[in-house]
Amino acid sequence: MTPMRTLYLDMNGFFASVEQQVQPRLRGRPVGITALETGPHNNWAGGVVAASYEAKDAGVKGIISVREARSICPEIIFIQARHKLYARANQAIARAIDRIAEVEYIRSIDEIQVGLGGPTSELPAALDLARQIKQVIRNDVGQYMRCSIGIGPNQLLAKIAGKLEKPDGLQWLAPENMPDRIAHLQLDDLPGISRRMKERLFKAHVWTIEDLHALDPRHARMIWRSVEGERFVRGLQGENIPLLETSRSGYGQSKVLAPEYRNPVSACKVGRWLTERAVARMRRDGFCAGYFSVYISRFNQRGFKRSRTLTRSQDTRVFMGLFDELSRPFSQGHTHAVSVSVQLGKLIPLDERPGELFQPLEAGKANRSEKLSTVVDHLNRRYGRKVIQHGVQQEHLGFFDRG
Ligand SMILES: [Mg+2]
């Protein structure tokens, strides 16, 4: 049997479960978590960003307006989102898992990746560990905290396995049951396959998961027009390939801002935080970027957009400096931001980067500053939070992810 390397944990209805855990009156009832703002006359103006399973069963799915949610499910109880509470629950879950397993990455507020190896690389032991993790979360964090767990020989298969069964799922994927086990899915059900990519696959006569799985990885590279296609298909086939964040050709981070962070100075602090996250993710996957862009959307006017081409780098300091420089006209102005996005592009693997005569850059190697950034990543990842950060920034946790 193929050795298992990754366990992927996805909390079920996370925000609503946390609320049901801390507020017993909500248990067993349909709950909708709403965005921060209230409109005039104290009506909920925002959307429902998360729902309890009771609400989902009643048909409240996806991000919909409060009014729509109420018409679908009249008895729904709305709760205003509480970012800090969910971030604390995320930390408590990571700590609980850490007692019995190796937390590798905290992927998002409700997704955690655990490394498998040694005895747990065998499927029965990995499944056993998954059951223990579910138990330790219930014991340490609360009975209402359920999760779906996927196990696989790489991150891609573990993540897909984690999405197969909800709530409280436990599934595995490996060459031994692939592609049959997921043959019923659509191509764009897979993480990293957008609707646009699906159309491109259709044009190349790749219609089903089976077709995709059987694809020559070099052919996939052509369809994707990037090495990512090759990585994706090799991942599906069970090779030990680390997962890339998205199907795009870059690393992006984006946030719709909570009202208190919309002034120019705070918005740019959130931008710095996003920049640091994007660069850390890119570095983790072994890439460097030769392009950086900043986009800040505004009320009732065109967005603020700046970009720059640079010598390929994976150094946080370089990109923080670039962010400051590019965003300066905005941060010194008076208009408010609605959302902030940063994007890293023109990626190549670090080990393919040529050396530079006039810069401290050895071909294929990280320079000193980049190595330091990597050490910081390890510390922050290990502790699942910012132990060390690069300069002034504003963390903005929660559901306002766009990237
Ligand atoms: Mg989830």
Residues whose N, C-alpha, C, O or C-beta is under 5 A from the ligand:
A	BS01	MG	D10 M11 N12 G13 D110
